[in-house]
Amino acid sequence: MKWKVGCQLDYNLAGLTTFVFNIAIAGDRHQRCLEEQIRLTPAEPLEEHCDARGNRYWRVSSAAEHLTVTYEATAVSAPLEGDPASLTTLPVASLPMDVLPYLYPSRYCQSDRLMTLARREFGAIAQGYEQVQALCEWIYHHVAYQGGSTDVHTSACDTLLERRGVCRDFAHLAIALCRALEIPARFVSVYAHDLNPPDFHACFEVYLGDRWYVFDATRLAPRQGFIRIATGRDAADVAFCTLFGPGQMTNLQIWADCLESNPALHDDPKRAIAL
């Protein structure tokens, strides 16, 4: 499918501020960027960097009183659908070496503290897609989605205790539970079609069989309408903006529009989808 995605970010600055933006869409086997542009008002020099995971970062410094960043891109995506029954968890000895870091605890995903819970709730379920889907169902029914209920310090353990959160909290808890079950899992930021209200969205992927498959315990938007921005161990790796200095965001606009004639998408949580 063909998409038009983008964002506008407005900031007030009280002095020189350096920004690192992670808002550009990624390119991989199931997603391709056709065209894109980024505009800064006022104009400022821009540096770009692409890391080993394919995440793209832009760095800019400004001392203007106001800064507006506008990013727009046109992309095509063709998510792969797999047979859930055939998607099993690989033993650690058989995993690709570059997948192993996604088994370890990280800042927001303290999997080492959730092993008892994970094994009690999900240890008897067949390993693989069924087990991951079961923990997504558990999170959906035991954690309330509540905007503004958490902040940048909230971890998977906090979410488990408070039983409320937003998309990044749902993703962190799911990732931590997967890793506690020895399933590689990673955080994914996306532009999401049909997300209401529009925002940067967080989901997660697990490594099953020979590739990564996407899951979303929030059920807020169809996975076929996700356009990947970045992946990492948790949200600390893929924040849409990290700033250094006296800057403050005053406005955020996000869009993810389907350019096809019939954009209606119906996501079935039992369907295996690879972005």
C-alpha positions in Angstrom: 0.0 0.0 0.0 1.0 3.6 -0.5 1.2 6.1 2.4 1.7 9.8 3.1 3.2 10.2 6.6 4.8 13.0 8.5 4.9 15.3 11.5 5.2 18.9 12.5 7.0 19.8 15.8 7.1 23.3 17.2 9.5 24.4 20.0 10.1 27.5 22.0 13.7 28.1 22.8 15.2 30.2 25.7 18.7 29.8 24.4 21.0 27.6 22.2 19.4 24.1 22.0 20.6 21.0 20.2 18.1 18.5 19.0 18.5 14.9 17.8 15.4 13.9 15.9 14.4 10.3 15.0 11.3 10.9 12.8 12.4 9.6 9.4 10.9 6.4 8.1 13.2 3.4 7.8 13.8 1.4 4.6 13.8 -2.4 4.8 12.5 -5.5 2.9 8.8 -4.7 3.4 8.9 -0.9 3.3 10.4 1.6 0.8 10.5 5.4 1.0 9.7 7.0 -2.4 10.3 10.6 -1.5 10.8 12.7 1.7 11.7 16.2 2.8 12.5 17.9 6.1 12.0 21.7 6.6 13.3 23.8 9.4 11.9 27.2 10.2 14.1 29.2 10.5 16.6 27.3 8.4 19.4 25.6 10.3 22.3 23.3 9.2 21.3 19.6 9.5 23.4 16.5 10.1 22.2 13.0 9.3 23.4 9.7 10.7 22.2 6.1 10.2 23.1 3.5 12.8 23.7 -0.2 12.5 20.0 -1.0 13.0 18.9 1.3 10.1 17.6 4.0 12.4 18.1 7.5 11.0 18.9 10.5 13.1 19.0 14.2 12.4 20.9 16.7 14.6 20.3 20.4 14.5 21.3 23.3 16.8 19.3 26.5 17.1 19.2 29.7 19.2 16.1 31.0 17.5 13.2 32.0 19.7 10.9 29.5 17.9 11.8 26.4 15.8 9.4 24.4 13.6 10.4 21.1 12.1 8.2 19.6 9.4 8.9 16.1 8.0 6.9 14.5 5.1 7.4 11.3 3.3 5.7 9.0 0.7 6.2 5.3 1.2 5.0 1.9 0.0 4.7 -1.1 2.3 3.9 -4.7 1.7 3.7 -6.4 5.1 4.4 -10.2 5.1 1.8 -12.5 6.6 2.9 -15.8 8.1 1.2 -18.9 9.5 1.1 -18.5 13.3 1.0 -22.3 13.8 4.5 -22.6 12.2 6.2 -19.8 14.1 8.2 -21.2 17.0 10.8 -19.8 19.3 14.3 -20.8 18.5 16.7 -22.0 21.3 19.3 -19.4 22.3 22.0 -21.6 20.7 20.4 -21.3 17.3 19.6 -17.5 17.3 21.6 -15.2 15.0 24.2 -13.4 17.1 22.8 -9.9 16.2 19.5 -11.0 17.8 21.0 -11.9 21.2 21.0 -8.3 22.6 17.2 -8.4 22.5 17.2 -11.2 25.2 18.8 -9.0 27.8 17.2 -6.7 30.4 17.3 -3.0 29.5 16.5 0.3 31.1 12.7 0.1 30.7 12.4 -3.6 30.3 13.5 -5.4 33.5 12.9 -8.9 32.3 15.1 -10.3 35.0 12.6 -9.1 37.6 9.6 -10.6 35.8 10.7 -14.2 35.3 8.5 -15.7 38.0 5.4 -13.9 36.7 6.1 -14.8 33.1 6.6 -18.5 33.8 3.6 -18.7 36.0 1.2 -17.0 33.6 2.6 -18.2 30.2 5.1 -21.0 30.8 2.5 -23.8 30.1 1.6 -22.3 26.7 3.2 -23.7 23.6 6.3 -21.7 22.8 6.1 -19.4 19.8 3.4 -17.2 18.3 0.7 -18.6 20.6 2.7 -17.7 23.7 3.4 -14.1 22.6 -0.2 -13.6 21.6 -1.3 -14.9 25.0 0.8 -12.4 26.9 -0.5 -9.6 24.6 -4.1 -10.7 25.5 -3.1 -10.7 29.2 -1.7 -7.1 29.0 -4.7 -5.9 27.1 -7.1 -7.2 29.8 -5.0 -6.3 32.8 -3.6 -2.9 31.9 -5.8 0.1 31.2 -4.8 2.4 28.4 -4.8 5.9 30.0 -3.3 8.9 28.3 -1.0 11.0 30.5 -0.9 8.4 33.3 2.8 7.8 33.0 6.0 9.7 32.1 9.5 9.1 30.6 10.6 7.4 33.8 7.9 4.7 33.8 9.3 1.1 33.3 7.7 -2.2 32.7 7.7 -3.0 36.4 6.0 0.3 37.1 3.3 -0.5 34.5 2.8 -3.9 36.0 2.3 -2.3 39.5 0.1 0.6 38.4 -1.9 -1.4 35.8 -2.2 1.6 33.5 -0.1 3.3 30.8 0.2 4.4 27.1 1.5 2.6 24.1 5.2 2.7 25.1 4.3 1.2 28.5 2.3 -1.6 26.9 5.3 -2.3 24.6 7.8 -2.2 27.4 5.8 -4.7 29.5 5.3 -7.0 26.6 9.0 -6.9 25.7 10.1 -7.6 29.3 7.7 -10.6 29.6 8.9 -12.0 26.2 12.6 -11.7 27.3 11.8 -13.4 30.6 10.5 -16.3 28.5 13.8 -16.3 26.4 12.0 -14.8 23.4 14.0 -12.0 21.7 11.8 -8.8 21.6 12.5 -5.2 20.6 10.8 -1.8 20.7 9.4 -0.3 17.5 8.3 3.3 16.8 5.9 3.8 13.9 3.6 6.1 12.1 0.2 4.4 12.5 -2.8 4.7 10.2 -6.2 5.1 11.9 -4.6 5.9 15.3 -6.9 8.2 17.3 -5.7 10.7 18.3 -2.8 10.7 15.9 0.6 10.4 17.6 3.9 8.6 17.3 3.0 5.0 18.2 4.9 2.3 19.9 4.6 -1.5 19.4 7.1 -4.4 19.6 8.5 -7.2 17.5 9.6 -10.7 18.5 12.0 -13.0 16.6 10.2 -16.2 15.6 11.4 -18.7 13.0 13.7 -16.7 10.8 12.4 -13.1 11.1 10.8 -10.4 13.3 7.0 -10.3 13.7 5.1 -7.3 14.9 2.7 -7.3 17.9 0.6 -4.5 19.6 -1.0 -5.2 22.9 -2.9 -1.9 22.7 -5.0 -2.8 19.7 -5.4 0.9 18.9 -4.5 0.6 15.2 -4.2 -2.0 12.5 -0.7 -3.4 12.2 -0.9 -3.4 8.4 -1.0 0.4 8.6 2.3 0.7 10.6 5.1 2.5 8.8 8.4 1.8 10.7 10.5 4.7 12.0 13.0 2.9 14.3 13.8 -0.1 16.4 15.8 -0.5 19.6 16.1 -2.3 23.0 13.4 0.1 24.4 12.2 3.6 24.1 15.5 5.1 25.2 17.0 4.0 21.8 14.3 5.5 19.6 12.9 8.7 21.2 11.4 10.9 18.4 13.3 13.9 19.9 16.1 14.2 22.4 17.1 17.8 23.2 20.0 19.4 25.0 19.3 22.9 26.2 16.4 25.2 27.2 13.9 24.1 24.6 10.3 23.1 25.1 7.8 21.5 22.7 4.6 23.5 22.2 2.9 21.6 19.4 2.9 18.2 17.9 1.0 17.1 14.7 1.2 13.6 13.2 -0.4 12.2 10.0 -0.4 8.7 8.4 -2.7 8.7 5.4 -3.3 5.9 3.0 -3.2 6.9 -0.6 -5.0 3.8 -1.9 -8.7 4.1 -2.9 -9.9 1.7 -0.2 -7.8 2.2 3.0 -10.0 0.2 5.3 -7.8 -2.2 7.3 -9.1 -4.9 9.7 -6.4 -6.3 12.0 -6.8 -9.8 13.4 -4.5 -10.3 16.4 -4.2 -13.9 15.5 -2.6 -13.1 12.2 1.2 -13.0 12.0 2.5 -9.9 10.4 6.1 -8.9 9.6 6.7 -5.2 8.7 
